[in-house]
Amino acid sequence: MKKIIIIKYGEMTTKKDNIGLFLRTLKDNIAKKLAKEEVLISYDSGRMFIETTEDHYQKVLEKLQKIFGIHEIVIGYELNSIDIEDLKEALKEVIEPISFHTFKIETKRSNKKIALKSPEISKILGGVVLKNKENVKVDVHHPEIVIHAEIRLEKSYLYFETIKGIGGYPVGTLGKGILMLSGGIDSPVAGYLAMKRGVKIEAIYFESPPHTSEKAKNKVESLARILASYNNDIKLHIVKFTDIQEAIYKNIPHEYLITIMRRMMYRISALIAKNNNCKIIVNGESIGQVASQTLTSMNAINRVVNLPVIRPLACFDKLEIIDLAKKIGSFETSILPYEDCCTIFVPDHPVINPNISKCEEYEQLIPYEDLIYQAIKTHEIIHITENDKNYQDIL
């Protein structure tokens, strides 16, 4: 009998015909995440198994909790046998050092060649516990400990501890998207939720020096690094937006500054997305939160691209978004006081119901196609992993 980590898949099991792709991707993502640990990974259609040394267990468990596609993480014991007598002896061994007063046995028998059914096996194993532990009793409703037994094709497993995973689909199973990553609270959370649905994320950030600082850029790199801990790595596209933003400010009626600026950002994001095989644009817009996020504004801005724009936070309120930001570890970085280009040159009264014809008319006042071409041509790409230099110390 040996100690082992067992991965349960959850929602992924609904992918009947494509389950092989999902499992291979999950295994690859786990292998990348645990590259610095001593592990051996194997899997079948029902479970994934990870072997490691005792001194690596804690680090492995911590890292597994940041991998999408995992429903539960279990610390268990593996027997190279499906014999009930062997299972009884193993159970006596594993419960010996554990203190409890009430318990319940849950059995899963995926090997149907075993004559005994799951309730019968649970009854036999419950008898083992009652015989070998003093002052214990069965409590099927509120037990102190639930003892799980699984009998698979050639091996059996016993386990007690379960750790909740973050669920979703393995990152990369549903293709790639480009995240419009600002320095705010919302966009990192939107990126996290897109990754949870299996989307591999690249990110785009619009800087506007000298109006935005190097610290604002470093802040975004830190946010990208936080997201990379769930994504394995992130390609961050940094676009200089200064010339476009100044042209808009000098030539376009100020109530339309934000609308036109967002339309330019969408155009650039779509072009970079297509050049990098990204199928969607992802952003942190929430309906009604600011002037550019009314339904009329979203419609006017969306018109300039033909890629789907996914807004995972569209129906979240701000407090819900903040709670998620705290959960994923991005909140403290997001609230650092360094302005991005979306918060400079904000007019006193931005239009909340922009007219599409006026948007098109005003855009003709600037050579936006040439400006966009130049911005894309000169944009910077940074490859970020979670283990790169931490930018927090220079923010």
C-alpha positions as CSV (number, residue, x, y, z in Angstrom):
1,M,0.0,0.0,0.0
2,K,1.3,3.4,-0.9
3,K,0.3,7.0,-0.3
4,I,-1.0,8.8,-3.4
5,I,-2.8,11.9,-4.6
6,I,-6.1,11.3,-6.5
7,I,-7.6,13.9,-8.9
8,K,-11.3,13.9,-9.5
9,Y,-12.5,15.5,-12.7
10,G,-16.1,16.8,-12.0
11,E,-17.6,18.7,-15.0
12,M,-15.1,17.2,-17.4
13,T,-16.8,13.8,-17.3
14,T,-19.6,15.2,-19.4
15,K,-17.3,15.4,-22.4
16,K,-17.9,11.9,-23.6
17,D,-16.5,11.9,-27.1
18,N,-13.8,14.5,-26.4
19,I,-12.7,13.3,-22.9
20,G,-9.3,12.2,-24.2
21,L,-8.4,15.7,-25.3
22,F,-9.5,17.1,-21.9
23,L,-7.6,14.5,-19.9
24,R,-4.4,14.9,-22.0
25,T,-4.6,18.7,-21.6
26,L,-5.1,18.4,-17.9
27,K,-2.2,16.0,-17.5
28,D,0.0,18.4,-19.5
29,N,-1.1,21.4,-17.4
30,I,-0.4,19.6,-14.2
31,A,3.0,18.4,-15.5
32,K,4.0,22.0,-16.3
33,K,2.8,23.3,-13.0
34,L,4.7,20.6,-11.1
35,A,7.8,20.7,-13.3
36,K,10.0,21.6,-10.2
37,E,8.5,18.8,-8.1
38,E,9.3,15.1,-8.1
39,V,6.1,13.6,-9.4
40,L,4.8,10.7,-11.5
41,I,1.4,11.2,-13.2
42,S,-0.9,8.6,-14.6
43,Y,-4.6,8.7,-15.4
44,D,-7.7,6.8,-16.7
45,S,-11.1,8.0,-17.7
46,G,-12.3,8.3,-14.1
47,R,-9.3,9.5,-12.1
48,M,-5.8,10.9,-12.3
49,F,-3.1,9.8,-9.9
50,I,0.0,11.6,-8.7
51,E,2.8,10.0,-6.9
52,T,5.4,12.2,-5.1
53,T,7.8,12.1,-2.1
54,E,6.7,13.1,1.4
55,D,8.7,16.3,1.4
56,H,7.0,17.4,-1.9
57,Y,3.4,16.7,-0.8
58,Q,2.5,20.2,0.5
59,K,3.9,22.1,-2.5
60,V,2.1,19.7,-4.9
61,L,-1.2,20.1,-3.1
62,E,-0.9,23.9,-3.1
63,K,-0.2,24.0,-6.8
64,L,-2.9,21.6,-7.7
65,Q,-5.4,24.0,-6.1
66,K,-4.7,26.5,-8.9
67,I,-5.3,24.2,-11.9
68,F,-8.6,24.4,-13.8
69,G,-10.2,21.0,-14.5
70,I,-9.8,19.6,-11.1
71,H,-13.0,19.1,-9.1
72,E,-11.4,17.4,-6.0
73,I,-8.0,16.6,-4.7
74,V,-7.7,13.5,-2.5
75,I,-4.9,12.2,-0.4
76,G,-5.4,8.4,-0.5
77,Y,-3.8,5.0,-0.2
78,E,-3.4,2.6,-3.2
79,L,-3.6,-1.2,-3.0
80,N,-2.4,-3.4,-5.8
81,S,-5.4,-5.6,-5.2
82,I,-9.2,-5.7,-5.5
83,D,-9.6,-8.4,-2.9
84,I,-12.0,-7.5,0.0
85,E,-9.8,-9.2,2.5
86,D,-6.8,-7.1,1.4
87,L,-9.0,-4.0,1.6
88,K,-10.0,-4.9,5.2
89,E,-6.4,-5.3,6.3
90,A,-5.4,-2.0,4.6
91,L,-8.3,-0.2,6.3
92,K,-7.2,-1.4,9.7
93,E,-3.7,0.0,9.0
94,V,-4.8,3.4,7.9
95,I,-7.4,4.1,10.6
96,E,-5.1,3.0,13.4
97,P,-3.4,6.5,14.0
98,I,-6.6,8.5,13.4
99,S,-8.8,9.6,16.3
100,F,-12.6,9.9,15.7
101,H,-15.9,9.0,17.4
102,T,-18.4,8.8,14.5
103,F,-17.8,7.7,11.0
104,K,-19.5,6.7,7.7
105,I,-18.3,4.4,4.9
106,E,-18.9,5.4,1.3
107,T,-17.9,2.8,-1.4
108,K,-17.6,3.2,-5.1
109,R,-17.3,-0.1,-7.0
110,S,-16.4,0.6,-10.7
111,N,-15.3,-3.0,-11.2
112,K,-18.6,-4.8,-11.7
113,K,-16.8,-8.2,-11.6
114,I,-16.8,-7.9,-7.9
115,A,-19.8,-9.9,-6.7
116,L,-20.5,-7.7,-3.6
117,K,-22.4,-4.5,-4.2
118,S,-21.3,-1.1,-2.8
119,P,-23.6,-1.1,0.2
120,E,-22.5,-4.6,1.1
121,I,-18.8,-3.6,0.9
122,S,-19.5,-0.5,3.1
123,K,-21.2,-2.7,5.7
124,I,-18.2,-5.1,5.8
125,L,-15.7,-2.2,6.1
126,G,-17.8,-0.6,8.7
127,G,-17.6,-3.8,10.7
128,V,-13.8,-3.6,10.5
129,V,-13.8,-0.1,11.9
130,L,-16.2,-1.0,14.8
131,K,-14.1,-4.0,15.7
132,N,-10.7,-2.2,15.6
133,K,-11.5,1.2,17.1
134,E,-12.8,1.8,20.6
135,N,-15.8,4.1,21.4
136,V,-16.8,4.7,17.7
137,K,-20.1,4.4,16.1
138,V,-21.7,4.9,12.7
139,D,-23.4,8.2,11.9
140,V,-24.6,8.5,8.3
141,H,-25.8,12.1,8.6
142,H,-23.1,14.0,10.5
143,P,-20.0,11.8,10.8
144,E,-16.7,13.2,12.0
145,I,-15.0,11.3,9.3
146,V,-16.1,9.8,6.0
147,I,-14.0,6.8,4.9
148,H,-14.1,6.4,1.1
149,A,-13.3,3.1,-0.6
150,E,-13.0,2.8,-4.3
151,I,-12.5,-0.5,-6.1
152,R,-11.4,0.0,-9.7
153,L,-10.3,-2.5,-12.4
154,E,-7.1,-3.7,-10.8
155,K,-6.5,-1.5,-7.8
156,S,-8.4,-0.3,-4.7
157,Y,-8.2,3.0,-2.9
158,L,-8.9,4.3,0.6
159,Y,-9.1,8.0,1.5
160,F,-10.5,10.5,4.0
161,E,-9.2,13.9,3.2
162,T,-10.6,15.8,0.2
163,I,-9.6,19.3,-0.9
164,K,-11.9,21.2,-3.2
165,G,-10.4,22.1,-6.6
166,I,-11.3,25.2,-8.7
167,G,-13.3,23.1,-11.2
168,G,-13.9,24.2,-14.8
169,Y,-12.2,22.9,-17.9
170,P,-8.4,22.6,-18.4
171,V,-6.9,25.7,-19.8
172,G,-6.3,25.4,-23.5
173,T,-9.1,22.9,-24.3
174,L,-11.4,25.6,-25.7
175,G,-8.8,27.6,-27.7
176,K,-7.3,31.0,-27.1
177,G,-8.7,34.5,-26.3
178,I,-7.1,37.9,-25.8
179,L,-7.8,39.7,-22.5
180,M,-8.0,43.5,-22.5
181,L,-6.0,43.8,-19.2
182,S,-6.1,47.2,-17.5
183,G,-4.7,47.9,-14.1
184,G,-8.2,47.8,-12.5
185,I,-10.1,45.3,-10.4
186,D,-12.4,43.9,-13.1
187,S,-10.2,42.7,-16.0
188,P,-8.0,40.2,-14.1
189,V,-11.2,38.6,-12.7
190,A,-12.7,38.4,-16.2
191,G,-9.5,36.7,-17.4
192,Y,-9.7,34.2,-14.5
193,L,-13.3,33.3,-15.4
194,A,-12.5,32.8,-19.0
195,M,-9.6,30.5,-18.1
196,K,-12.0,28.5,-15.9
197,R,-14.0,27.7,-19.1
198,G,-10.9,26.3,-20.8
199,V,-9.7,29.4,-22.6
200,K,-6.0,30.0,-22.9
201,I,-5.4,33.7,-22.3
202,E,-3.1,36.2,-23.9
203,A,-3.3,39.7,-22.6
204,I,-3.2,43.2,-24.2
205,Y,-2.4,46.4,-22.2
206,F,-2.6,49.9,-23.6
207,E,0.0,52.3,-22.2
208,S,0.2,56.0,-22.8
209,P,3.6,57.4,-21.8
210,P,4.2,60.0,-20.5
211,H,0.6,60.3,-19.3
212,T,0.9,56.8,-17.7
213,S,3.9,55.8,-15.6
214,E,6.3,52.9,-15.7
215,K,4.8,51.8,-12.4
216,A,1.4,51.5,-14.1
217,K,3.0,49.1,-16.6
218,N,4.7,47.1,-13.8
219,K,1.4,46.9,-12.0
220,V,-0.2,45.2,-15.1
221,E,2.8,42.9,-15.4
222,S,2.2,41.8,-11.8
223,L,-1.5,41.2,-12.6
224,A,-0.5,39.1,-15.6
225,R,1.9,37.1,-13.4
226,I,-1.0,36.4,-11.0
227,L,-3.1,35.2,-13.9
228,A,-0.2,33.1,-15.2
229,S,-0.3,31.1,-11.9
230,Y,-3.6,29.7,-13.3
231,N,-2.7,29.8,-17.0
232,N,0.9,28.4,-16.7
233,D,2.2,31.4,-18.7
234,I,0.9,34.5,-20.4
235,K,2.0,36.4,-23.5
236,L,1.4,40.1,-22.7
237,H,1.1,42.5,-25.6
238,I,1.9,46.1,-24.6
239,V,0.6,48.7,-27.1
240,K,1.7,52.4,-27.0
241,F,-1.6,54.3,-27.2
242,T,-0.2,57.8,-26.8
243,D,-0.5,59.1,-30.4
244,I,-4.0,57.7,-30.8
245,Q,-5.1,59.0,-27.5
246,E,-3.7,62.5,-28.1
247,A,-5.2,62.6,-31.6
248,I,-8.6,61.8,-30.1
249,Y,-8.3,64.4,-27.4
250,K,-7.3,67.2,-29.8
251,N,-9.8,66.5,-32.6
252,I,-12.9,64.8,-31.3
253,P,-15.8,66.3,-29.1
254,H,-14.9,65.5,-25.6
255,E,-18.1,63.8,-24.7
256,Y,-17.2,61.1,-27.2
257,L,-13.6,60.6,-26.1
258,I,-14.2,57.4,-24.1
259,T,-16.4,55.9,-26.8
260,I,-13.9,56.5,-29.6
261,M,-11.0,55.5,-27.5
262,R,-12.7,52.2,-26.7
263,R,-13.5,51.6,-30.4
264,M,-9.8,52.0,-31.2
265,M,-8.8,49.6,-28.5
266,Y,-11.2,47.1,-29.8
267,R,-9.9,47.4,-33.3
268,I,-6.3,46.9,-32.1
269,S,-7.2,44.0,-29.8
270,A,-9.1,42.2,-32.7
271,L,-6.1,42.6,-35.1
272,I,-3.6,41.3,-32.5
273,A,-6.0,38.5,-31.6
274,K,-6.3,37.4,-35.2
275,N,-2.5,37.5,-35.6
276,N,-2.1,35.3,-32.6
277,N,-4.9,32.8,-33.4
278,C,-7.1,34.1,-30.6
279,K,-10.8,33.4,-31.3
280,I,-12.4,35.8,-28.8
281,I,-11.8,39.1,-27.0
282,V,-12.3,39.0,-23.3
283,N,-12.8,42.1,-21.1
284,G,-14.0,43.1,-17.6
285,E,-17.0,45.2,-18.6
286,S,-20.0,45.1,-16.3
287,I,-23.3,46.4,-17.5
288,G,-23.9,50.0,-16.4
289,Q,-20.8,50.3,-14.3
290,V,-19.4,53.3,-16.3
291,A,-20.5,55.4,-19.3
292,S,-18.8,53.1,-21.8
293,Q,-20.6,50.1,-20.4
294,T,-24.3,51.0,-20.9
295,L,-26.0,48.7,-23.4
296,T,-26.0,51.5,-26.0
297,S,-22.3,52.2,-25.5
298,M,-21.4,48.5,-25.7
299,N,-23.3,48.2,-29.0
300,A,-21.6,51.3,-30.5
301,I,-18.1,50.1,-29.4
302,N,-18.7,46.4,-30.4
303,R,-19.6,47.4,-34.0
304,V,-15.9,47.8,-35.0
305,V,-15.0,44.2,-34.6
306,N,-16.3,40.9,-35.9
307,L,-14.7,38.7,-33.2
308,P,-17.0,37.6,-30.3
309,V,-16.5,39.8,-27.3
310,I,-16.9,37.8,-24.1
311,R,-17.7,39.8,-20.9
312,P,-17.7,37.3,-18.0
313,L,-18.6,40.0,-15.5
314,A,-21.4,41.5,-17.5
315,C,-24.0,40.7,-14.8
316,F,-21.9,40.9,-11.7
317,D,-22.1,43.8,-9.3
318,K,-19.0,45.5,-8.0
319,L,-19.0,43.8,-4.6
320,E,-19.1,40.4,-6.2
321,I,-16.2,41.3,-8.5
322,I,-14.2,42.5,-5.5
323,D,-14.8,39.2,-3.6
324,L,-13.6,37.3,-6.6
325,A,-10.5,39.5,-7.0
326,K,-9.6,38.8,-3.3
327,K,-10.1,35.1,-3.9
328,I,-7.8,34.9,-6.8
329,G,-5.2,37.2,-5.3
330,S,-5.3,40.2,-7.6
331,F,-7.2,42.7,-5.5
332,E,-4.3,44.2,-3.6
333,T,-2.3,44.8,-6.8
334,S,-5.4,46.2,-8.6
335,I,-6.0,48.9,-6.1
336,L,-2.4,50.3,-6.2
337,P,-2.8,54.0,-7.2
338,Y,-1.2,54.0,-10.7
339,E,-3.5,55.3,-13.5
340,D,-3.9,53.5,-16.8
341,C,-4.8,55.2,-20.0
342,C,-8.5,54.5,-19.4
343,T,-8.6,56.9,-16.5
344,I,-6.7,59.8,-17.9
345,F,-8.4,62.5,-20.1
346,V,-11.8,61.4,-18.8
347,P,-14.4,64.1,-19.8
348,D,-16.7,65.6,-17.2
349,H,-19.8,64.4,-19.0
350,P,-19.1,61.3,-21.3
351,V,-21.9,60.3,-23.6
352,I,-23.9,57.3,-22.2
353,N,-26.0,56.8,-25.4
354,P,-23.6,57.3,-28.2
355,N,-24.8,57.6,-31.8
356,I,-23.1,55.2,-34.1
357,S,-23.2,57.6,-37.1
358,K,-21.6,60.3,-35.0
359,C,-18.9,57.9,-33.9
360,E,-18.1,57.1,-37.5
361,E,-18.2,60.8,-38.5
362,Y,-15.9,61.8,-35.7
363,E,-13.4,59.1,-36.4
364,Q,-12.8,60.6,-39.8
365,L,-11.3,63.6,-38.1
366,I,-8.1,61.5,-37.3
367,P,-5.9,59.2,-39.4
368,Y,-6.8,56.3,-37.2
369,E,-5.9,53.5,-39.6
370,D,-2.3,54.7,-39.9
371,L,-2.1,55.3,-36.1
372,I,-3.4,51.8,-35.4
373,Y,-1.0,50.2,-37.9
374,Q,1.9,52.0,-36.3
375,A,0.8,51.0,-32.8
376,I,0.6,47.3,-33.7
377,K,3.8,47.4,-35.7
378,T,5.8,48.8,-32.7
379,H,4.0,46.9,-29.9
380,E,6.1,45.1,-27.3
381,I,5.6,41.4,-26.3
382,I,6.5,40.1,-22.9
383,H,6.3,36.4,-22.0
384,I,5.3,36.0,-18.3
385,T,5.3,33.0,-16.0
386,E,4.3,33.0,-12.4
387,N,8.0,32.3,-11.3
388,D,9.5,35.3,-13.1
389,K,10.8,38.3,-11.2
390,N,8.1,39.7,-8.8
391,Y,7.4,43.3,-9.7
392,Q,5.7,44.1,-6.4
393,D,8.9,45.4,-4.9
394,I,9.2,48.2,-7.5
395,L,5.6,49.2,-7.6
